[in-house]
Amino acid sequence: MRKIYRYSEKKFMGFSETKRLDILLEMLTALESGFSDTEFSAPLKESILNCLYYLKEDETLQDIRGKSYTLENFSEVIYLRDSLNRVRSKNLRDSDIYIKRYDVSPEQKSKFPVVVILDNLRSAFNVGSIIRSSECLGAEKVYLCGTTPGLNNKKMVDTAMGTTDFIELESCASTEEAIVRLQKEGYQVCAIELVSNAISLNDFTPLKKVAIVLGNESLGIDESIVELCDLSLVIPMHGWKNSLNVGTAGAIVLYDVVGKISCNSELRIDN
């Protein structure tokens, strides 16, 4: 059951300035997620507009009060929320943002013979980000190996933005276990690591199913794991820094590999 927001002027103005902003932000967040539900959104819009009117003498909201809001357009809701966040000096995380448009039904998804192996990652944010990228780009599965945060980690689940429900996840006691099993299943296992014999991602052509190994943020992939893999890949760099965040690197490699496989009808998985 959705929360009902009702504030008289006396009650609303009795709160501290910070609390008033937090209430408005909470209402706008609820409106984002329930915008298409007219029965819910209509009274909520009225409550938000009333509270904005109550703040007509608030100097901190001078720029915001200078606009005339109806909240009939979704973009206006987002603009107002972002404006209030700037006043509140509260940085938005991805998990705070409701993504309203462009999601497809599970039946419309494309899937490719690509899996991701996470080798003892420590950051729940990075794991959630990689799972989100993997699902969005059509990977089959993500293996959470060793100490990699799993589904019991709320931060990881929040960062994945709902994608944990639409891609297969499996926890493995060790990265070695996942690699050996996938090699037996016919996967070409590729370590993403800066080693002397690594192949440039630009020059890599997947000829069969691919497993991508991503290593610990500080330690990378252990040498024994690299040797167990079929080959190592490196992302070409053109700047001063020679490494990327593991979540960013994972997304780049996934995009490249999936793009190459998508051009090969024999490798693509039919839903």
N, C-alpha and C positions, 0 to 999 in steps of 0.2 A: 504494500500500500504506500502510495506517495505521500510525502509530507505536505501539509497545507500551511501556507505562509500567510499570516494575517497580522498586521501591526497598525495600531492606532498611532496618531502623531505623538501623543503623550508617551506611549510605551517606547516607540522607536527612538525618540529624541532623548529618552532617559538613559539610553546606553552610551558608553564611551564612544569617542570618534572612531577608534579602531574597531570596536564591536559593530558599529553601524556599517562600516565598510565591509566587514566580514559577512554580515547578514546579506548585504546586497550581492556580494560575490557568490555566496552560497545559492541565492535565488537565481542568479544568472547562470550558474553552472547547471542547476536543475532545469532551467529553461532550455539550455543547449541540448540536453539529452532528451527532453520531452517536447521539443518544439512542434513536432508534427501532431501531437495529441492535443487537439483543440480544447477538449473538456478540461484538461489539466493546465494547458498553457495560457488560456484566456484570463482566468482569475490571477494567475501568477504574474502575467504582464501588468495587470492592474495594480497588484501589490508593489511591484518594482517601481512603476511610475509614481505611485503615491509616495513611496519612500524617497524617491528623488525630489519630489515636490517638497517634502518635509525639510530637505536639506537646502532649500532655496537661499538661505543666508550663510551657508557654509563657504567661507572664502577658499578653502583648499580644493573645492570642486568647481571653481569659477569657470574654467575652460570647458568642463563637462556640461555644466548647466547652460552654457551658451548655445548648445545644440537642442533641437526639438526632437524628442524621441517618441516613436510610436511602438517600436519593437515588433513591427509587422514583418520585417525582413530579418532573416537569420544573420546576415552580415552585420546588421546593426547591433544585434545581441553580442556578437563577437567583439565588435569595436568598443562597445560600452564596457564589456568585461575587461578587455585589455587596458582601457583607459583607467578604470578603477584599480586594476592591478598595479599600474604605474604609480598611482597615488598611494596605494598601500605598500609600495616597494616590495612586492612579493613576486619572486621569479616563478614562472610557470614551468612545471616539469611536463614531459610528454604525457605521463599518466593522468595529469590534471585536465587534459584537453580531450573533449569528446569529438571523435571523428564521425561526422554525420554522413558524408557522401562517398560515393564511388565504391563501396564494398560490394563484392559479388556474392552470389549464393554458392554454397559448397559444390553444387552440380556444375557450375560454370568454371571451376578452377582448372588450371593446367598443372600437370605434375611431371617432373623430370627425374631421371635416375641419378640424383645427386643427394648425398647425405653429408651431414656436418658432424665432426667429432670434436668435442670440446675437452681439451686435455688440462684438467686441474685449474680451470679459471677460478679467480677469487672474487670478481666483481659481479654482484647480482645484476647490476645495471647492464654490464656488457653481455651477460648471458641472455637477459631479456631482449636486448637489442638484436642479438644474433638470431634468436628464435623468431623474432618479428620479421627480420630480413629473410630468413630461410622460408618462412611460410609465404610471405609476399612474392618471393621470386620462384616459388614452385618446387622447392626441395622436398624430398620424400620424408626425411626424418632427421632428428638431431639426437646425438648420443651425449649424455651428460656424464663424463667420466671422472673418477676419483673424487676430489673435493669440490667439484663444480656445483654451485647452488642449484637446487632442484625445485620442484613444484611446491614444496613446503616453505619456500622463501617468498614472502609477500612482495617484496621489492622487485624481485625478478618477474613475478607474474604481472605486476602492475606495469612494468616497463614493456613487457611483451604485448600489451594493449589488446588482450583477448585472443591473440593468435595461438596460445597454448591449447585452445580447444580445436584447432583445425590443422595441426601438424603432429605427427607421432613423435613422442619423446621417450627415451629409454635411458635409465641410469645404469652405468656399468661400474663395477668395482675398480677396473683399471682401463687405461687407454689401450694397452697391449691386447686385452681381451676383445675390445671392439674392432681393432685393426685386423687381427688374425681372422676373426669371424667374417668380416666384410671381404677380405681377400679370398676366402674360400667360396664366397658367394659371387665372385667375379668382379669385384670393385677394384678400380685403380686408386690406390690410396696416396694422396698428395699432401705432404707437409708444407705448410706455409711458413717458411723459415729462411732467414738470411744465412745460407751456407754456401761454400765455395762452388759447389756443383749444381746449385739451384738453376732451374730453367725459368727464363722470363715468362711471365703470364702471357705476354703478347705472342710468344712462340709456341704456346701449349695448345695442342689439338686433342681433345678427348676422343678416344676411339672406343670407349666402353663406359660402363657405369663408373661414377667418380665419387670418392669419399674425400672430403676436405678436412684436414686436421689443423685446428687452431690452438695455440699454446697459451700458457700462463702469461699474464700481463708483465710480470717482472722477469721471469726466468726463461720465457719462450718455451720451445719444445725440447725436451731432454734428448741428448745425442742418441741414446739407445732407441728412442721412439722414432727419431728421424731415420735411423738406419733400418728400422723395421718397415718404413714406408716404401712405396715403389719409386717415388721421386719427390723432389722438393721444388716448390714454385716460389718465385719472388715477384713482387709488384714493382715495376720500374718506377724509380723516384727521380724527380728533377729539381728538388729543392735542397736546402741545407740539411734538414733533418732526414735521417735515413730509415725512419720507422713510423708506423701509423698505430693508432688505437686499434685493439684487436677487433672491436665491433665494426669499425670502419673498414679495416682490411678484409674482414669476413664478407661484408656486403659487396665490396669491389670484386673479390674473387668469385663469389656466387653469381653476380651479375654477368661476369665474363664467361664463366663456364656454362651457365644455363643458356646464355645467348648462343654459344657455339653449339651446344647440344640441340637446341631448338631448330637449328638448320639441318639436323640429321634426323629424318623421319624414322629411321630404324632404332634410334636410341630413345626417342620420346615415349613416355608412358601414356597410353590411352586410358581416359577415365572410364 
